[in-house]
Structures are given as structure tokens and as C-alpha cells.
Amino acid sequence: MFASILLAALPLLSSVIAIDGCTRNATVQAGDTCDSISTKYGVSTFQLALVNDASIDEQCENLMPNQTVCLGVSGQDCTKVYTVVANDTCAWIEEMYGMDNSTLYSNNPQINGDCSNIYIGEVLCVDTVAYSYPAYNSSLYDSLSYSYLPYCDE
């Protein structure tokens, strides 16, 4: 009897596993995507993928209703964000938010050197304070960015 209760509870436990230093959380709703969560809660798409890389798959297709996701960790929680729209460029974003090139790239290390991989709907950190993120699973982010076409330069 106890074993069957424990087995039934395992999926629920996986949705509330705490991430060390998590400063804020969100509960996934039916139909949510990584970008919709990022937009709704003011967190960059990169940061959401980074702090949840153990629980969000590379295509962000395994989100489950009622799953708890971490939105940021202490010392690395950018809450000043911007959602990319058609024809955006890194230069325009930097000018609009009064940030220099190195800060934009520090806060969004997934952006490639010529800024050709930002995509419509991507949520970027536009804080003028530079964050130092730990090493990240670049294939997770790259997979997310290539899943959400069209790109801004098309």
C-alpha cells in the first residue's frame, strides 16, 4: 500500500524539487511554453533554461501543468527584460535600454557574435548591470532558439 502511494506521488515530487538559491518560482499552466513563461513572469528565456536545465528538455516540450519551475537564483536573477519583435537588432536593443555591447552579451551569453540568432518572442535580459552566469548547456539554448523561428533578420 505504501509503495503504491509513493509511486503515485513521484510525478508530483518531481514538479516541486527545489533548486538551490531559487529566488522565485512559477507554476506551469496548460499551453505554456518557455517563452510565454518568460514573458509572463519577467525572466529571460536564457535564464529560465539555465536554472531549469535539469528539468526542461532541449525543445522545451516537457512542461507539464502544475509543474513548478524556478525563474531565477540569488545573484543571477535578471528581472529587467525585453521581448524581441520583428526587425530587432542587438544595436537597437542596446541603444533603447542604454546598455553597452559587453553588458548585453554578458546578460545573454546565448547570443552569437553577429546577433543573428535572436528570434521573435525571445525574452532578453536588458539590465544595465552585468550578470555573471555559470557555464551553461549551450545545446539546450541553441535547440530552443532554432525551434522558435522566424528570426528577426528575415
C-alpha positions, -999 to 999 in steps of 0.1 A, spaced: 0 0 0 27 25 10 47 16 -22 18 24 -44 12 57 -27 49 66 -31 49 56 -68 18 78 -73 35 107 -56 67 106 -76 55 127 -106 42 153 -81 75 154 -62 95 160 -94 75 192 -101 84 207 -67 121 198 -64 138 229 -51 167 245 -70 194 258 -46 192 295 -43 160 299 -63 145 333 -56 112 330 -74 91 302 -89 62 298 -113 36 271 -118 33 259 -154 -2 263 -169 -16 242 -198 -3 255 -231 27 273 -216 60 275 -235 94 287 -222 89 320 -240 53 325 -227 65 318 -191 95 342 -196 72 369 -209 45 364 -182 70 364 -153 97 388 -165 126 364 -168 149 360 -198 144 328 -219 181 321 -214 178 324 -176 147 301 -175 166 275 -195 198 279 -174 183 274 -140 160 246 -151 184 227 -174 179 195 -154 141 196 -158 133 213 -191 142 194 -222 160 208 -252 128 216 -271 110 229 -240 83 203 -248 82 185 -215 65 213 -194 36 198 -175 6 217 -160 12 223 -123 50 218 -126 70 243 -106 99 260 -124 125 282 -110 127 317 -125 160 329 -111 186 322 -85 202 346 -60 228 369 -75 218 359 -111 181 369 -113 176 395 -141 141 409 -139 145 437 -164 136 421 -197 125 428 -233 107 405 -257 122 405 -292 99 416 -321 104 416 -359 134 436 -371 151 440 -337 188 441 -337 213 440 -308 224 475 -316 188 488 -313 182 469 -280 215 483 -266 205 519 -276 169 515 -264 180 503 -229 212 524 -226 234 494 -223 268 486 -239 275 457 -261 295 438 -234 266 440 -209 241 428 -235 263 398 -243 272 391 -206 235 390 -197 225 370 -227 255 347 -235 235 326 -259 235 355 -284 261 348 -311 288 373 -322 268 388 -350 235 387 -332 219 367 -359 203 341 -336 178 362 -316 143 353 -325 108 368 -323 93 361 -289 127 355 -272 129 373 -239 163 390 -233 178 405 -201 182 442 -207 195 452 -173 225 476 -174 241 457 -146 261 427 -160 254 393 -145 280 365 -144 262 333 -153 278 299 -148 287 277 -177 255 265 -194 242 238 -216 246 256 -250 228 228 -269 197 234 -247 196 271 -256 205 266 -293 178 240 -296 153 264 -281 163 292 -304 162 271 -335 127 259 -325 111 293 -324 116 307 -359 112 332 -376 144 350 -368 144 388 -366 165 393 -397 142 375 -420 
